[in-house]
Every structure is written in C-alpha cells, then in structure tokens.
Amino acid sequence: MVLRVYNTLTKQKEEFRPLREGEVRMYVCGPTVYDYPHLGHARTYIAFDVIRRYLEHKGYTVLMVMNFTDIDDKIIRRANETGEDPKELAEKFIRIFLEDMQALKVKPADIYPRVTEHIEDIIKFIEKLKEKGYAYEGSDGVYFEVQKFRNYGKLSGVKVEELRKGARVEPGEGKKNPEDFALWKKAKPGEPKWESPWGEGRPGWHIECSVMSSKYLGESFDIHGGGNDLIFPHHENEIAQSEACFGHEWVHYWLHTGFVMVKGEKMSKSLGNFVTVRELLQRYSPEVIRFFVLQKHYRSPLDYTEEGLQHAKNNLERLYNTIENIRVAMERAEISYTWGEKEFKAYEAIREGRRKFYEAMDDDFNTAEALKAVFEVANAINKYLTETERPKESILRKALEFFKIVSEVFGIFEDYFREEKKGEEEELIRLLVEVRAQLRKEKRYDLADKIREELRKLGILLEDKGGETIWKRIKV
C-alpha cells in the first residue's frame, strides 16, 4: 500500500517519498503563548499527532520539531494588560500548553525551540538575506522585499498585484512596498529587545519558523504543517525567505488542518467563540475529545457542538464495550484448531476491516473512513459473540490485535492495552470480586453492595449471572 498525502503546495495528492529512506523530518507551527489553548488548537495538534503516530506505525523514524513563539505583539500586549513580565507570561502559557497536550495524549515533539533562544541564529539568517539582495533596512526595521522573490504566492495563490490594490505603507513604517514584511523590528519603548546590526529590537513573526526548522531539520525537509489560517501570510512568507536564503526548494509536503467552526464561524480568540481545552476536559475524557476530532478528515471543517461531542462519547463507548465483550469472552473461549463457518465469517470481517483501515489512512490520513472500518469490525465481532456459545480464542485474539493497532495510531484505548498496568488492575478487580462473593455467602449484603457501587464509580461494572460474577469496564 502506498501512502498518498495532499500537498497544499501542488493542490493534489502525491505519493509520499521522504528525502531520507526510513526517516521523516516534520515541523509543525506551535502556539503563540499568550493564552489558554482552545479546541481549534487541539484539533491541529491531535491531527498531526495521529499523522506522526501513523508514520511511526509504518516503520518510519520521525523527527518532529514544534516551536514556541515566546515573543510577539500579542504577548507584549497581554503582558501590558495584566501587568506581567512578557517572559514570565510566555513561560506560564508554555507550561499550560504542554500540560493540556499531555492530557490529550498528544505525544511530545522531539524538540521545542523558542524564539528567544535563537536570536543569534535569526540575525545570521537576516544577514544572509541582505547579502543576497532580498532584504533591506528601513527606519523601523529590516524588511523582506517580496517582489524580489519571483515565486511569491505559490502556496496560497495570492498575487503581489492583488496585495497592492488598496494597500499603502502606513505613516512611520519604513518599508518600500505594502506587501513587504518585517524580518526585524526596531525596539519601541518598554518592549523586550536584543542587540543586532540594525540596532536594538526583536524578530518579526515569520522569520522564526524558517530559522528554527532549518536549524534542526536541515535546509530541506519532508513535512511542514499547521492550521489553514497559517497558509497566508505566515507560510507563504516562510517559503519566500527560506528559498531566497537557501536557493532551492525548502519543504516537500505542506499539510494544513481545517478550521473548527462554531455556528458557521471559525473558532478564534478574536471572535470570543472558543472553548478552552481545560473547559472541555472538565466535561469529557481526553479520548472523547480525540475521537470527536478524528471523526472528520483533518483537512475538513469540524463543527463544534455539545451534541457532536456527546455523539463521539457514545460511539467511543460502543467500541469500549466491544473490547470488553471480547475480554469477557476470552474467559470462556475455546482453544481450538478447527474453525467453522462462523469463525471464517468473523475472520473475513477482521481481515477486510484491517485492509480498509490501512487503505483509508494511506489516503491522506483519512481517519473518518478508517473509523468506519473499525465499527465494521466491532459489529462483526459482537455478532459473532452473540451467535457463538464457545467462541474460538484465536478469533478473539485477532480482533484484539486489530483494536491494538487502532489504539497505537489513534491514541485511544491506550490504558486498556498497557499490559503491565492492565494486569495489575485485573488482579485487584478479581480479588475484590472474590471478597464480594464471600461477603454475599455470609449474607453481609451491605458491604458486598458497597464494593459493587465503589467499583462502578471507578468504571467497573459487576454483573451477577447464574451464580457467577463477571466484570466490565464502562467508564470512558
């Protein structure tokens, strides 16, 4: 099976061929750290987490870099509003971001570079652009001269002539043309600043990603990702300054996530229509939030509603119930080396579901279609368990193996498949079930009921059937 990805640069799906055999180097634009992450941010980072997980599942070694913009107009503005030091404000929200991503089971990047730690690298990069004639110094900073870069607009489709229509250079700005963008901003009173050949100041926004990505991933790398809103001007400007500096193609595949929508409008802090990750985690488990995001293809818009999250919760519970049904059935499963018609039918459903899962993920990481395959397997296995008095252990193991693949790629069911922890938990639950059975024999029903109720609060349901007690995990 060949992995194909949609490249924003070429506007088409292409066969994925990394620059180095067996390795993928990936850069994802990180947050500007001045506020709490919201669902729009989480959607992007969950999507790229699954992309990374799938690439690793396919056998690639992935080197992933994600930056923190820890100095910016928004950070300075918020710090002025709250009376905090900009550096302390940024540090606080970096910590919050990392905590929120960990809670959502997003695997950490390998490297998290920060703008303020790469000022010298940024200055050297700007100096190269000046030497090559792409940058110039104005009264208030250093600018990239867009018209000097012949292929400007190749990612977004934006044309320089269109940018100039109705635009003008504002009073006090030192740039030659309206479309030129800042590489270095000369210091204003009260702002953080660093020494440079052009006087004290700080970097512009776009330059940071070009510098930090190329420092850790090289002058050409495989994947650059981010939200749709970054295509222009951020990523367009990154391409211009990077390829002007290096003199060759910079990034091979550009991947962008769709917006999270609220009643037809993009979720954003500026519109005030956002819900923070922390607010969501008070109402839903991390896996429900991940599942909600994965029900849509990463490039498609995602409508945020409470009904949608509840629907995701219910669907995830259905899958958990299937896995629990398999686990319970394993207790009575027959170890047999002969299969009947029902076994072959269940096997075909698992085999076909697995094929469809990989086919969907190889088609530009289509998690929505992959989940359909997961439910097909779940439905087939539940039917098999209903119709079979002594299910075959080998069929149940194949089903669990499939759900373990789904867990590995999607970041769900992880606690269930964490073998060491799972084994310890199951031993403890079995012990409590035995204690409860003894209490019932002694007619100490108050304590027996208390054990049952406390386990239920922990997500363990006890069912008494024909003198036997079975247990199931029910909490999501």
C-alpha positions in Angstrom: 0.0 0.0 0.0 1.3 3.4 -1.0 0.8 6.4 1.3 -0.5 9.5 -0.5 -0.8 12.9 1.1 -2.5 16.1 -0.1 0.2 18.7 -0.7 -1.2 22.3 -0.2 1.7 23.5 -2.5 0.6 21.4 -5.5 -3.1 21.2 -4.6 -3.1 17.5 -5.2 -2.5 14.2 -3.6 1.0 12.8 -4.1 2.9 9.7 -3.2 4.8 10.3 0.0 8.5 9.8 -0.6 10.7 11.2 2.3 14.1 12.7 1.5 15.9 10.1 3.6 15.0 6.4 3.5 13.2 5.3 6.6 13.1 8.8 8.2 10.5 11.6 8.2 11.5 15.1 9.3 8.5 17.2 10.3 7.9 20.7 11.5 4.6 21.9 13.0 4.0 25.5 13.8 3.5 25.8 17.5 1.4 28.3 19.5 2.0 31.9 20.3 1.9 31.5 24.1 -0.3 34.3 25.5 -3.5 32.5 26.4 -5.1 29.1 27.1 -5.2 26.6 24.2 -8.7 26.1 22.7 -10.3 23.3 20.7 -9.1 24.9 17.4 -5.5 24.5 18.6 -6.2 21.0 19.9 -7.7 19.9 16.6 -4.4 20.7 14.8 -2.1 19.1 17.3 -4.2 16.0 17.6 -4.3 15.7 13.8 -0.5 15.9 13.5 -0.1 13.6 16.5 -2.1 10.9 14.6 -0.1 11.6 11.4 3.1 11.2 13.3 1.8 8.0 15.0 0.8 6.5 11.7 4.2 7.3 10.1 5.9 5.6 13.1 3.5 2.7 12.8 4.5 2.2 9.2 8.1 2.0 10.3 9.5 5.5 9.8 11.7 7.2 12.3 10.1 10.6 12.8 12.0 13.7 13.9 9.4 16.2 15.0 10.0 19.9 15.8 7.4 22.3 17.1 8.2 25.9 18.0 7.0 28.2 20.8 6.5 31.8 19.8 7.5 33.3 23.1 7.9 36.9 22.0 5.3 38.6 19.8 3.0 41.6 19.6 0.2 39.6 21.2 2.4 38.5 24.2 3.6 42.1 24.8 0.0 43.4 24.6 -1.3 40.8 27.0 1.6 41.4 29.4 0.8 45.1 29.4 -2.9 44.4 30.1 -2.1 42.0 33.0 1.0 43.8 34.4 3.1 40.7 34.0 6.6 40.4 32.6 6.3 39.1 28.9 8.9 36.4 29.6 7.0 35.1 32.7 3.7 35.3 30.8 5.1 33.2 28.0 6.6 30.7 30.3 3.3 30.2 32.1 1.4 29.5 28.9 4.1 27.2 27.6 3.7 25.1 30.7 -0.1 25.2 30.3 0.1 24.2 26.7 2.3 21.2 27.4 0.1 20.1 30.3 -3.0 20.4 28.0 -1.4 18.4 25.2 -0.2 15.7 27.6 -3.8 15.5 29.0 -5.0 15.0 25.4 -2.4 12.2 24.9 -0.6 14.2 22.2 3.0 12.8 22.1 5.5 15.5 22.8 7.7 16.8 20.0 11.3 15.8 20.0 12.5 19.4 20.0 10.6 22.6 21.2 12.7 25.5 20.1 11.8 29.0 21.4 12.3 32.3 19.5 14.1 34.0 22.4 16.7 31.2 22.5 17.5 31.6 18.8 18.1 35.4 18.4 21.7 34.9 17.1 20.5 32.4 14.5 17.8 34.7 13.4 20.2 37.6 13.0 22.6 35.5 10.9 19.7 34.4 8.7 18.6 38.0 8.1 22.2 39.0 7.3 22.3 36.3 4.5 19.0 37.6 3.0 20.5 41.1 3.0 23.7 39.8 1.4 21.6 38.2 -1.4 19.6 41.3 -2.0 16.3 40.1 -0.7 16.2 42.3 2.5 16.7 45.9 3.3 16.8 48.1 6.3 14.1 50.7 6.9 13.6 53.3 9.5 11.7 50.9 11.9 13.3 47.6 11.0 14.5 45.2 8.4 12.1 44.0 5.7 11.9 41.3 3.1 11.3 42.7 -0.4 8.6 40.5 -1.8 8.9 41.5 -5.4 12.5 40.2 -5.5 11.2 36.6 -4.9 9.8 35.5 -8.2 7.6 32.6 -7.0 5.8 34.5 -4.2 2.3 33.2 -3.8 2.9 29.7 -5.0 1.5 28.2 -1.8 -1.6 30.4 -1.3 -2.3 31.6 -4.8 -2.1 35.2 -3.6 -0.7 37.6 -6.2 1.5 40.6 -5.4 -0.5 42.8 -7.6 -3.6 41.9 -5.6 -1.9 42.7 -2.3 -1.0 46.2 -3.6 -4.6 47.1 -4.6 -5.9 49.5 -2.0 -2.9 48.9 0.3 -0.5 51.5 1.4 2.6 52.0 3.6 1.4 53.3 6.9 2.9 56.5 8.3 6.0 55.6 10.4 6.6 52.3 8.5 10.0 52.0 6.9 9.1 49.5 4.2 9.3 50.2 0.4 6.1 48.4 -0.6 2.9 47.4 1.1 3.5 43.7 0.6 7.0 43.7 2.2 7.1 42.0 5.6 9.2 42.6 8.7 12.2 40.4 9.5 13.4 42.5 12.4 11.5 45.2 14.3 13.5 48.0 15.9 12.8 48.5 19.6 9.9 50.5 20.9 9.9 51.9 24.4 9.1 49.4 27.1 9.4 46.3 24.8 11.8 43.4 25.1 14.8 43.9 22.9 18.1 42.4 21.7 21.2 43.8 20.2 21.6 43.5 16.4 23.5 45.0 13.5 20.4 47.2 12.9 20.1 48.4 16.5 18.1 47.0 19.4 14.9 45.2 18.5 13.3 41.8 18.2 12.4 39.3 15.4 9.4 39.6 13.1 6.9 36.7 13.3 7.6 34.8 10.1 11.4 34.6 10.3 11.4 32.4 13.4 10.0 29.3 11.8 12.4 29.4 8.8 15.3 29.7 11.2 14.4 27.1 13.8 13.1 24.5 11.4 16.1 24.6 9.2 18.5 24.6 12.2 17.1 21.3 13.4 15.8 19.6 10.3 18.1 20.9 7.6 17.7 23.2 4.6 15.3 20.8 3.0 12.9 18.6 5.0 9.7 16.5 4.4 6.6 17.9 6.1 5.6 21.4 7.3 2.3 21.6 9.0 -0.2 23.9 10.7 -3.7 25.3 10.6 -5.3 26.6 7.4 -5.1 30.1 8.7 -1.3 30.0 8.5 -1.2 29.4 4.7 -1.2 33.1 4.2 0.7 35.2 5.1 2.8 33.1 7.5 3.7 30.0 5.5 3.9 32.0 2.2 6.4 34.3 3.8 8.3 31.4 5.3 8.7 29.9 1.8 9.9 33.2 0.3 12.6 34.0 2.9 13.7 30.3 3.2 14.1 29.6 -0.5 15.6 33.0 -1.1 18.2 32.2 1.5 18.9 28.6 0.5 18.4 28.9 -3.2 16.4 25.7 -3.6 13.1 24.0 -2.6 12.7 24.1 1.1 9.7 21.9 2.2 8.4 18.9 0.1 4.9 18.5 1.6 2.7 21.2 3.1 -0.1 19.8 5.2 -2.9 22.0 6.7 -5.8 21.3 9.1 -9.3 22.7 8.6 -10.9 25.1 10.9 -13.1 24.3 13.9 -16.4 26.0 13.2 -19.0 27.4 15.6 -22.3 28.3 14.1 -20.7 28.9 10.7 -17.8 31.0 12.0 -14.2 29.9 12.7 -13.4 29.3 16.3 -11.0 32.0 17.4 -10.0 34.1 20.3 -10.7 37.4 18.4 -14.3 36.4 18.0 -14.6 35.1 21.5 -16.4 31.9 20.3 -13.9 29.5 21.7 -13.9 26.8 24.3 -10.6 26.0 26.0 -9.1 22.6 26.3 -9.3 22.8 30.1 -13.0 23.6 29.9 -13.6 20.6 27.7 -11.6 18.3 29.9 -13.9 19.1 32.8 -16.8 17.6 30.8 -15.2 14.9 28.6 -12.4 12.5 28.8 -9.3 13.1 26.6 -10.2 10.1 24.4 -13.7 11.5 23.7 -12.1 14.8 22.5 -9.6 12.9 20.3 -12.4 10.7 18.9 -14.5 13.8 18.2 -11.7 15.3 16.2 -10.9 12.1 14.3 -14.4 11.6 13.1 -13.6 14.2 10.5 -10.8 14.2 7.9 -8.1 16.6 9.2 -8.5 18.9 6.2 -12.3 19.2 6.6 -14.1 21.8 8.7 -15.1 20.5 12.1 -18.3 21.8 13.6 -18.2 22.2 17.4 -21.4 21.3 19.2 -22.1 19.7 22.5 -24.3 17.2 20.6 -21.4 16.3 18.4 -19.2 15.6 21.5 -21.9 13.6 23.1 -22.3 11.6 19.9 -18.5 11.0 19.9 -18.7 9.8 23.5 -21.5 7.4 22.7 -19.6 6.0 19.7 -16.4 5.6 21.7 -18.4 3.8 24.5 -19.7 1.3 21.8 -16.1 0.5 20.9 -15.1 0.1 24.5 -18.0 -2.2 25.1 -16.9 -4.3 22.2 -13.4 -4.7 23.6 -14.8 -5.5 27.0 -17.1 -8.1 25.4 -14.0 -9.7 23.8 -12.2 -9.7 27.1 -15.1 -11.3 28.9 -15.5 -13.9 26.2 -11.8 -14.8 26.5 -12.6 -16.2 29.9 -14.8 -18.9 28.3 -13.1 -19.1 24.9 -12.2 -22.4 23.4 -8.6 -23.1 22.3 -9.3 -25.0 19.2 -7.5 -25.5 15.9 -10.6 -26.1 13.9 -12.9 -23.3 12.5 -16.5 -23.4 11.4 -18.4 -21.1 9.1 -18.9 -18.5 11.9 -15.2 -18.3 12.5 -14.3 -17.9 8.9 -17.0 -15.2 8.6 -15.6 -13.3 11.6 -12.1 -13.7 10.3 -13.0 -12.2 6.9 -14.6 -9.2 8.7 -11.4 -8.6 10.7 -9.2 -9.1 7.6 -11.4 -6.8 5.5 -11.7 -4.2 8.2 -7.9 -4.1 8.7 -7.4 -3.7 4.9 -9.9 -0.8 4.8 -8.3 0.8 7.8 -4.9 0.9 6.2 -6.4 1.9 2.9 -8.1 4.9 4.5 -5.0 6.0 6.4 -2.8 5.7 3.3 -5.3 8.0 1.6 -4.1 11.3 3.2 -4.6 10.0 6.7 -8.4 9.7 6.3 -9.4 9.0 9.9 -13.1 9.4 9.2 -13.0 6.5 6.7 -10.7 4.5 8.9 -13.2 4.7 11.8 -15.9 3.2 9.6 -13.7 0.2 9.2 -13.2 0.0 13.0 -17.0 -0.1 13.5 -17.5 -2.7 10.8 -15.1 -5.0 12.7 -16.8 -4.2 16.1 -20.2 -5.0 14.7 -19.0 -8.3 13.2 -17.3 -9.4 16.4 -20.3 -8.5 18.5 -22.5 -10.6 16.2 -20.0 -13.5 16.4 -20.1 -13.4 20.2 -23.9 -13.3 20.3 -24.2 -16.3 17.9 -21.4 -18.4 19.4 -21.6 -20.2 22.7 -17.9 -21.1 22.8 -16.0 -18.5 20.8 -12.6 -19.5 19.4 -9.7 -17.9 21.3 -7.8 -17.3 18.0 -10.6 -15.2 16.5 -10.8 -13.1 19.7 -7.0 -12.5 19.7 -7.1 -11.4 16.0 -9.8 -8.9 16.9 -7.8 -7.6 19.9 -4.7 -7.3 17.7 -6.7 -5.1 15.3 -8.0 -2.8 18.1 -4.4 -2.6 19.4 -3.4 -1.2 16.0 -6.2 1.4 16.2 -5.1 2.3 19.7 -1.5 2.8 18.6 -2.4 5.0 15.7 -5.4 7.0 17.1 -4.2 7.3 20.7 -7.4 5.7 22.2 -7.8 2.5 24.3 -4.3 3.2 25.5 -4.9 2.3 29.1 -6.6 -0.9 28.1 -3.6 -2.1 26.0 -0.9 -1.0 28.5 -0.2 -4.6 29.6 1.6 -4.1 32.8 -0.9 -1.7 34.3 -3.8 -3.7 32.9 -2.6 -6.9 34.5 -2.2 -5.3 37.9 -5.7 -3.8 37.7 -7.3 -7.0 36.7 -5.7 -8.9 39.6 -7.0 -6.4 42.0 -10.5 -6.4 40.5 -10.6 -10.2 40.6 -9.6 -10.1 44.3 -12.4 -7.7 45.1 -14.9 -9.8 43.2 -13.8 -12.8 45.3 -14.1 -10.8 48.5 -17.6 -9.7 47.5 -18.7 -13.2 46.7 -17.6 -14.3 50.1 -19.5 -11.4 51.7 -22.6 -12.4 49.9 -22.3 -16.0 51.1 -22.1 -14.6 54.6 -25.2 -12.5 53.9 -23.2 -9.3 54.5 -25.0 -7.6 51.7 -24.3 -4.0 52.8 -20.5 -4.5 52.4 -21.0 -6.5 49.2 -23.1 -3.8 47.7 -20.6 -1.1 48.8 -17.8 -2.9 46.8 -20.1 -3.1 43.8 -21.0 0.6 44.0 -17.5 1.8 44.6 -16.2 -0.2 41.6 -19.0 1.2 39.5 -17.8 4.7 40.3 -14.3 3.7 39.1 -15.8 2.5 35.8 -16.1 -1.3 36.6 -19.5 -2.8 36.3 -20.2 -6.2 38.1 -22.9 -8.4 36.6 -24.1 -11.5 38.6 -25.2 -14.2 36.2 -26.1 -17.8 37.3 -24.0 -17.8 40.4 -21.1 -16.3 38.6 -19.9 -12.6 38.6 -18.3 -11.1 35.5 -16.9 -7.5 35.3 -16.7 -5.0 32.5 -15.1 -1.6 32.1 -17.7 1.0 31.4 -16.1 4.4 32.0 -14.9 6.5 29.1 
